[in-house]
Amino acid sequence: MRDSGSRDDGATGAKRRLLLRYDAGVSPTVFREGGFRFYFFSREEPRLHVHVHHESGEAKLWLEPEIAVAQSHGLNERRLATVLKLAKEHEDEIRAAWQAHFEG
């Protein structure tokens, strides 16, 4: 595991450690929840985005100018809605992990 640094969570002022786990060194996992893995590909385009894997399919989400589905394969509407909800809930964490991985 690689420690990507700390950040202020804003609510309590406490520092929280962000951890990125590396799979084959090029696709760090930002977080896992509800059977979904949110991760980056290290050798891809510079526009801020995140990939999502689930046993039933996968998606790519843009984070700018707003969170939106860029591509999806195999995920039904309910799962895509869950993916978008999770991305919005974890947006700050995803952005911090992006910055630590690609700009850090």
C-alpha positions as CSV (number, residue, x, y, z in Angstrom):
1,M,0.0,0.0,0.0
2,R,1.1,3.5,-0.7
3,D,0.1,6.3,1.6
4,S,-1.2,9.2,-0.4
5,G,-1.1,11.8,2.3
6,S,-3.6,13.3,4.6
7,R,-6.4,15.8,4.3
8,D,-8.7,17.8,6.5
9,D,-12.2,16.4,6.6
10,G,-13.6,19.9,7.1
11,A,-16.3,18.8,9.6
12,T,-14.1,18.1,12.6
13,G,-10.8,19.5,11.5
14,A,-9.3,16.1,12.1
15,K,-6.7,14.8,9.7
16,R,-7.7,11.6,7.8
17,R,-5.2,9.4,6.0
18,L,-6.1,8.5,2.4
19,L,-4.8,5.2,1.2
20,L,-4.5,4.0,-2.3
21,R,-4.1,0.3,-2.9
22,Y,-2.2,-0.6,-6.1
23,D,-3.3,-3.4,-8.3
24,A,-0.5,-4.4,-10.7
25,G,1.0,-0.9,-10.0
26,V,-1.2,1.0,-12.5
27,S,-4.8,1.0,-11.2
28,P,-5.0,2.2,-7.7
29,T,-8.3,1.6,-5.9
30,V,-9.8,4.7,-4.3
31,F,-12.5,2.9,-2.4
32,R,-14.8,-0.1,-2.4
33,E,-18.4,-0.1,-1.4
34,G,-21.5,-2.1,-2.0
35,G,-19.7,-4.5,-4.4
36,F,-18.3,-1.6,-6.5
37,R,-14.6,-0.8,-6.8
38,F,-13.7,2.8,-7.7
39,Y,-10.2,3.1,-9.2
40,F,-7.9,4.9,-11.7
41,F,-5.9,3.8,-14.7
42,S,-2.5,5.4,-14.4
43,R,-1.8,5.6,-18.1
44,E,-4.9,7.3,-19.4
45,E,-6.2,10.7,-20.3
46,P,-5.7,13.7,-18.0
47,R,-9.4,14.8,-17.6
48,L,-10.5,14.1,-14.1
49,H,-12.5,10.8,-14.1
50,V,-12.8,7.5,-12.2
51,H,-13.5,3.9,-13.3
52,V,-16.0,1.7,-11.5
53,H,-16.1,-2.1,-11.5
54,H,-18.9,-4.4,-10.4
55,E,-19.3,-8.1,-11.0
56,S,-22.1,-7.2,-13.4
57,G,-20.3,-4.6,-15.4
58,E,-18.2,-1.4,-15.4
59,A,-18.5,2.3,-15.9
60,K,-16.3,5.4,-16.4
61,L,-17.4,8.6,-14.7
62,W,-16.4,12.2,-15.5
63,L,-15.9,14.3,-12.4
64,E,-15.7,17.6,-14.4
65,P,-17.6,19.8,-15.1
66,E,-19.9,17.6,-13.0
67,I,-20.2,13.9,-12.1
68,A,-21.7,12.1,-15.2
69,V,-21.5,8.7,-16.8
70,A,-18.9,8.7,-19.7
71,Q,-19.4,5.0,-20.5
72,S,-21.1,2.1,-19.1
73,H,-21.2,-1.6,-20.0
74,G,-23.3,-4.2,-18.3
75,L,-24.7,-2.1,-15.4
76,N,-28.4,-1.7,-15.3
77,E,-30.1,1.7,-14.4
78,R,-30.4,0.9,-10.7
79,R,-26.7,0.1,-10.4
80,L,-25.7,3.1,-12.5
81,A,-27.8,5.3,-10.1
82,T,-26.0,3.7,-7.2
83,V,-22.6,4.4,-8.8
84,L,-23.5,8.1,-9.3
85,K,-24.8,8.3,-5.7
86,L,-21.5,6.8,-4.4
87,A,-19.4,9.0,-6.6
88,K,-21.2,12.1,-5.2
89,E,-20.9,10.9,-1.6
90,H,-17.1,10.3,-2.1
91,E,-16.3,13.1,-4.5
92,D,-13.9,14.8,-2.2
93,E,-12.1,11.6,-1.5
94,I,-11.9,10.8,-5.2
95,R,-10.5,14.2,-6.1
96,A,-7.9,14.1,-3.3
97,A,-6.8,10.6,-4.4
98,W,-6.6,11.8,-8.0
99,Q,-4.4,14.8,-7.0
100,A,-2.2,12.5,-4.8
101,H,-1.8,9.9,-7.5
102,F,-1.4,12.0,-10.7
103,E,-0.1,15.4,-9.4
104,G,1.6,14.3,-6.1
